[in-house]
Amino acid sequence: MTAIRLVVSLFILVLIGLSAMGWMWTGAHQPPDQALAARTVLVLAALSGVAGLIALWRWRRRT
């Protein structure tokens, strides 16, 4: 189970990294109003990734 969590975590971290790269790119290559919209979507994607990591690694009681 831990190996699966690590693989999924790595995938999520790559997606968060791509969001960060997109954040930098959009600020340099788009007009301000489009950059704001794109950055809003990128922030939401990164926050979703963080929420996914928290949910993935939260310890659950076994019943």
Buried (B, 14 or more C-beta within 10 A) or exposed (E): EEEEEEEBBEEBEEBBEBBEEBBEEBEEEBEEEEBEEBBEEBEEBBEBBEEBBEEEEEEEEEE
